[in-house]
Amino acid sequence: MRAGSRPLLWGAALALPAVLLVVSLPSRPMILGTLNDAGHAPVLGAFAVVVLLLLRSSAALRGFGGFLAAFSIALAVGAIVELLQSFIGRGAEWDDLVRDALGAAGGLGLAACFLPPRRRAVGLVVFVASFAAAFWSLGEALLAYRERARQWPTVLDLSSARDWYFLRLHGMTIDDGTRADCAAGGGERPGLALRITGGDYPGVTHLEPRPDWSRFRALKLDLTNPDSMPIALTLRVHDRAHDKRLDDRFNFTFELGPASRTVVTIALEDVAKAPASRRMDLQRVDGLILFTMGDPGLIGRRFCVNRVWLASPRGFEPRLPP
């Protein structure tokens, strides 16, 4: 190593961990948050290589020991970064530390590719396997966005496991018995078969539907109630400008009759007019939640979401009365 290169390496060794502390992509759209997490791997990979180059100035650390020491130092620095993040309003996550380890291993595997041939094959395998694992979630996210685009104007039907990237359940669980009962009652292919387990507002949240609903006239929900008692559900829709107030979003409560399958149709004009002091931006829809009230008597109740989709002007139907 040239003597003049050491200051540059030391500068890189200090700058790379700082990147993880200082640089943070927005959390929305969701794929930016996934990319932000995946970014740990290349940064720690580069850091591990820099540390390896610094260590190789010592004869005792030019072999496998240097790789092990560089990996250990990189992982320790990754842990310190995670700890520091907890003091600046960003959570410390074990998943990030795993990505740090994968990145460090992958970077060192790439470095090993420049060693004698007997080590290149091993280094290449480690590099490819480590970075494939580190970027797996990003690949899954890209496929989820592709699937969301393919299904459009369907908002939700769970024809693919990738739909789960955008969904969160709270106070509910998937239930196979409910699925079977909904299918028997006419819901041939329920996308979501749900059983209420408790909580304040048990429901399912679509965190990021495709945002531009402006060229459609109606939102439709195909739902099944397999039980012998009616159940009241509330639909919430909000846009990106939503200020978290109840009167700044669309809320619509309706009842599913006992042992029935129902298509609920909601005029998007009603959705747009719902905020009290403004008009909702139907080009920037940001979330959709279907939930029940937190009534303990609802625990164990069930319903199925067969499909949720947007209807064009030619398929427009007036909103069902509450």
Secondary structure, 3 states (H helix, E strand, C coil): CCCCHHHHHHHHHHHHHHHHHHCCCCCCCHHHHHHHHHCHHHHHHHHHHHHHHHHCCCHHHCCHHHHHHHHHHHHHHHHHHHHHHCCCCCCCCHHHHHHHHHHHHHHHHHHHCCCCHHHHHHHHHHHHHHHHHHCHHHHHHHHHHHHHHHHCCEEECCCCHHHHHHEEEECEEECHHHHHHHHHCCCCCCCEEEEECCCCCCEEEECCCCCCCCCCCEEEEEEEECCCCCEEEEEEEEECCCCCCHHHCEEEEEEECCCEEEEEEEEHHHHHHCCCCCCCCCCCEEEEEEECCCCHHHCCCEEEEEEEEEECHHHCCCCCCC
